[in-house]
């Protein structure tokens, strides 16, 4: 039995004629220690999907199982790293990580909790910033705090919701390398949501496309058979990398084209409006 399973998962928003079916018939099996990347277009339902995995949203149909147990709510067995950091601005780096640790490990002594926090902050290279608040950190440093917080609760599974999408290219590349190194230490099960195919190839064991919505579902899995650790510069010249990249990109382009509105589809007419002339009458010209 797979470590993490989604069976027939579907979800939508709204009611009646205003209802939008976002996901439908999602089937996914993830083995323990596997690194999965789900790629797709913006608006296809990727964040809804990972929110269901995290237990933040209950699906309208289907089931979610972790290690054989139903996922019905958020829990410390799943660490979630958000796209927008989600740090408490009045707490320091230590405080943001310690808040999660205290909730999950209430029996740790004060000294044990302190050492636990410092170990995971060191893991992401932020020891020097332990007593700084989020406003004193760069975007990349804030995201490292979010990763440290997600790891510090020692979850069975780590969920990453486009955690690097808001970063500049240099910082993003650095954090990609760090995420792979952190994963390689204990092979924790990871599901990464991303719209960057190169990032997915660099990090994942398998890449699974999410088709465009409405009623988005998962496409075929593309295995990534590249040796680890993966070096981005060397990988760009690897024939296997080029093959995987072409296969995934071709599939995404194909399904994207298939969901475009047909020529002659219903067009909603726009109202015939002109901007109001707000100048005083003496400044208006006569046409």
C-alpha positions as semicolon CSV with decimal commas, in nm:
position;residue;x (nm);y (nm);z (nm)
1;X;0,000;0,000;0,000
2;X;0,129;0,348;-0,092
3;X;0,238;0,579;0,190
4;X;0,014;0,865;0,073
5;X;-0,294;0,817;-0,145
6;X;-0,563;1,028;-0,310
7;X;-0,858;0,828;-0,440
8;X;-1,118;0,987;-0,668
9;X;-1,069;1,331;-0,512
10;X;-1,287;1,613;-0,643
11;X;-1,363;1,963;-0,522
12;X;-1,548;2,273;-0,634
13;X;-1,660;2,614;-0,515
14;X;-1,999;2,788;-0,522
15;X;-2,353;2,659;-0,559
16;X;-2,604;2,603;-0,833
17;X;-2,528;2,760;-1,172
18;X;-2,242;2,956;-1,014
19;X;-2,060;2,644;-0,900
20;X;-1,714;2,583;-1,045
21;X;-1,575;2,229;-1,039
22;X;-1,203;2,280;-0,982
23;X;-1,073;1,923;-0,937
24;X;-1,218;1,590;-1,046
25;X;-1,113;1,225;-1,021
26;X;-0,769;1,293;-0,873
27;X;-0,578;0,966;-0,831
28;X;-0,232;0,973;-0,675
29;X;-0,004;0,730;-0,493
30;X;0,319;0,845;-0,330
31;X;0,575;0,606;-0,181
32;X;0,747;0,681;0,148
33;X;1,060;0,888;0,093
34;X;0,958;0,986;-0,260
35;X;0,989;1,343;-0,393
36;X;0,695;1,426;-0,619
37;X;0,651;1,746;-0,822
38;X;0,307;1,847;-0,951
39;X;0,327;2,102;-1,232
40;X;0,049;2,291;-1,399
41;X;-0,087;2,618;-1,526
42;X;-0,187;2,907;-1,304
43;X;-0,548;2,871;-1,197
44;X;-0,561;2,497;-1,259
45;X;-0,623;2,415;-0,892
46;X;-0,272;2,337;-0,762
47;X;-0,318;2,525;-0,434
48;X;-0,661;2,368;-0,381
49;X;-0,502;2,027;-0,433
50;X;-0,222;2,079;-0,180
51;X;-0,468;2,233;0,068
52;X;-0,668;1,909;0,046
53;X;-0,347;1,711;0,106
54;X;-0,274;1,926;0,411
55;X;-0,626;1,881;0,549
56;X;-0,707;2,252;0,523
57;X;-0,989;2,171;0,280
58;X;-1,211;1,865;0,284
59;X;-1,275;1,730;-0,068
60;X;-1,631;1,709;-0,197
61;X;-1,559;1,361;-0,329
62;X;-1,302;1,089;-0,273
63;X;-1,059;1,025;0,011
64;X;-0,708;1,113;0,127
65;X;-0,499;0,860;0,320
66;X;-0,163;0,903;0,493
67;X;0,003;0,584;0,608
68;X;-0,336;0,412;0,588
69;X;-0,519;0,671;0,801
70;X;-0,780;0,917;0,663
71;X;-0,672;1,283;0,644
72;X;-0,962;1,483;0,788
73;X;-0,786;1,789;0,932
74;X;-0,445;1,959;0,948
75;X;-0,192;1,771;1,158
76;X;0,176;1,765;1,257
77;X;0,232;1,461;1,036
78;X;0,216;1,701;0,738
79;X;0,436;2,009;0,729
80;X;0,316;2,280;0,489
81;X;0,537;2,556;0,347
82;X;0,324;2,833;0,198
83;X;0,403;3,046;-0,103
84;X;0,384;3,373;0,096
85;X;0,600;3,272;0,400
86;X;0,312;3,316;0,654
87;X;0,543;3,432;0,934
88;X;0,421;3,623;1,239
89;X;0,581;3,969;1,200
90;X;0,612;4,038;1,575
91;X;0,814;3,720;1,641
92;X;1,179;3,659;1,567
93;X;1,313;3,374;1,356
94;X;1,347;3,173;1,677
95;X;0,996;3,266;1,788
96;X;0,830;3,169;1,459
97;X;0,992;2,826;1,458
98;X;0,951;2,773;1,833
99;X;0,577;2,846;1,818
100;X;0,526;2,542;1,595
101;X;0,766;2,325;1,796
102;X;0,591;2,408;2,124
103;X;0,254;2,300;1,980
104;X;0,383;1,968;1,848
105;X;0,629;1,880;2,125
106;X;0,476;2,027;2,444
107;X;0,676;1,792;2,669
108;X;1,015;1,925;2,567
109;X;1,189;2,125;2,837
110;X;1,272;2,486;2,766
111;X;1,636;2,397;2,696
112;X;1,542;2,100;2,477
113;X;1,301;2,316;2,278
114;X;1,567;2,583;2,237
115;X;1,820;2,331;2,106
116;X;1,562;2,174;1,877
117;X;1,478;2,511;1,720
118;X;1,840;2,610;1,678
119;X;1,921;2,279;1,507
120;X;1,664;2,337;1,233
121;X;1,745;2,706;1,193
122;X;2,108;2,605;1,146
123;X;1,996;2,350;0,888
124;X;1,871;2,632;0,663
125;X;2,173;2,855;0,734
126;X;2,004;3,121;0,947
127;X;2,178;3,090;1,283
128;X;2,309;3,446;1,256
129;X;1,951;3,573;1,211
130;X;1,792;3,387;1,505
131;X;1,685;3,703;1,686
132;X;1,576;3,901;1,380
133;X;1,216;3,968;1,284
134;X;1,073;3,901;0,936
135;X;1,089;4,270;0,841
136;X;1,467;4,252;0,884
137;X;1,503;3,957;0,648
138;X;1,516;3,925;0,271
139;X;1,254;3,725;0,084
140;X;1,487;3,428;0,054
141;X;1,565;3,434;0,426
142;X;1,194;3,448;0,515
143;X;1,131;3,144;0,300
144;X;1,415;2,961;0,477
145;X;1,242;3,034;0,808
146;X;0,922;2,884;0,666
147;X;1,114;2,572;0,556
148;X;1,282;2,545;0,899
149;X;0,941;2,571;1,070
150;X;0,797;2,302;0,844
151;X;1,088;2,067;0,913
152;X;1,113;2,140;1,287
153;X;0,782;1,967;1,363
154;X;0,941;1,655;1,208
155;X;0,644;1,565;0,987
156;X;0,608;1,238;0,802
157;X;0,548;1,440;0,488
158;X;0,645;1,787;0,366
159;X;0,411;1,983;0,137
160;X;0,561;2,272;-0,060
161;X;0,315;2,512;-0,226
162;X;0,526;2,699;-0,485
163;X;0,760;2,810;-0,205
164;X;1,017;2,971;-0,436
165;X;0,797;3,140;-0,696
166;X;0,828;3,491;-0,548
167;X;1,210;3,486;-0,530
168;X;1,469;3,619;-0,771
169;X;1,647;3,367;-0,995
170;X;1,973;3,359;-0,795
171;X;1,803;3,310;-0,456
172;X;1,566;3,056;-0,605
173;X;1,854;2,850;-0,742
174;X;2,032;2,857;-0,405
175;X;1,722;2,741;-0,216
176;X;1,653;2,467;-0,470
177;X;1,996;2,324;-0,394
178;X;1,937;2,351;-0,019
179;X;1,596;2,181;-0,043
180;X;1,751;1,887;-0,228
181;X;2,033;1,860;0,030
182;X;1,785;1,872;0,321
183;X;1,565;1,607;0,157
184;X;1,866;1,382;0,091
185;X;1,956;1,373;0,463
186;X;1,649;1,182;0,578
187;X;1,451;1,116;0,260
188;X;1,131;1,263;0,399
189;X;0,830;1,227;0,167
190;X;0,780;1,553;-0,027
191;X;0,512;1,686;-0,261
192;X;0,614;2,005;-0,441
193;X;0,366;2,223;-0,626
194;X;0,536;2,432;-0,896
195;X;0,484;2,582;-1,240
196;X;0,856;2,561;-1,320
197;X;0,938;2,244;-1,516
198;X;1,315;2,287;-1,471
199;X;1,269;2,315;-1,093
200;X;1,060;1,997;-1,096
201;X;1,329;1,807;-1,289
202;X;1,602;1,933;-1,058
203;X;1,425;1,819;-0,740
204;X;1,176;1,541;-0,808
205;X;1,174;1,165;-0,859
206;X;0,852;1,196;-1,058
207;X;0,676;1,484;-1,232
208;X;0,297;1,473;-1,257
209;X;0,114;1,737;-1,464
210;X;-0,216;1,882;-1,344
211;X;-0,439;1,942;-1,644
212;X;-0,609;2,281;-1,682
213;X;-0,950;2,321;-1,523
214;X;-1,238;2,318;-1,482
215;X;-1,250;1,962;-1,350
216;X;-0,871;1,943;-1,353
217;X;-0,721;1,600;-1,308
218;X;-0,370;1,455;-1,301
219;X;-0,197;1,347;-1,618
220;X;0,062;1,071;-1,667
221;X;0,369;1,059;-1,443
222;X;0,711;1,136;-1,592
223;X;0,993;0,961;-1,401
224;X;1,315;1,160;-1,355
225;X;1,605;0,917;-1,388
226;X;1,890;1,159;-1,322
227;X;2,164;1,086;-1,070
228;X;2,168;1,284;-0,745
229;X;2,290;1,528;-0,636
230;X;2,186;1,721;-0,945
231;X;2,392;2,015;-1,064
232;X;2,186;2,266;-1,261
233;X;2,473;2,371;-1,489
234;X;2,577;2,016;-1,575
235;X;2,215;1,904;-1,604
236;X;2,147;2,153;-1,884
237;X;2,383;1,956;-2,108
238;X;2,248;1,613;-2,011
239;X;2,053;1,441;-2,294
240;X;1,821;1,277;-2,039
241;X;1,735;1,618;-1,890
242;X;1,653;1,754;-2,237
243;X;1,440;1,448;-2,312
244;X;1,237;1,477;-1,989
245;X;1,196;1,851;-2,032
246;X;1,072;1,816;-2,389
247;X;0,827;1,542;-2,290
248;X;0,676;1,739;-2,001
249;X;0,663;2,068;-2,192
250;X;0,508;1,902;-2,498
251;X;0,242;1,740;-2,283
252;X;0,156;2,067;-2,106
253;X;0,136;2,253;-2,438
254;X;-0,084;1,980;-2,584
255;X;-0,335;1,976;-2,297
256;X;-0,326;2,356;-2,283
257;X;-0,418;2,382;-2,650
258;X;-0,693;2,124;-2,607
259;X;-0,868;2,335;-2,342
260;X;-0,862;2,665;-2,530
261;X;-1,203;2,802;-2,638
262;X;-1,293;2,704;-2,993
263;X;-1,315;2,963;-3,268
264;X;-1,672;3,083;-3,282
265;X;-1,734;3,021;-2,913
266;X;-1,970;3,255;-2,733
267;X;-1,827;3,604;-2,697
268;X;-1,952;3,833;-2,423
269;X;-1,997;4,185;-2,572
270;X;-1,848;4,473;-2,377
271;X;-2,060;4,783;-2,307
272;X;-2,006;5,083;-2,535
273;X;-1,862;5,329;-2,286
274;X;-1,645;5,640;-2,307
275;X;-1,434;5,781;-2,023
276;X;-1,585;6,077;-1,842
277;X;-1,424;6,418;-1,905
278;X;-1,350;6,546;-1,556
279;X;-1,187;6,873;-1,659
280;X;-1,361;7,203;-1,585
281;X;-1,580;7,325;-1,876
282;X;-1,337;7,608;-1,954
283;X;-1,058;7,356;-2,022
284;X;-1,257;7,129;-2,253
285;X;-1,217;7,162;-2,627
286;X;-1,498;7,148;-2,879
287;X;-1,477;6,865;-3,126
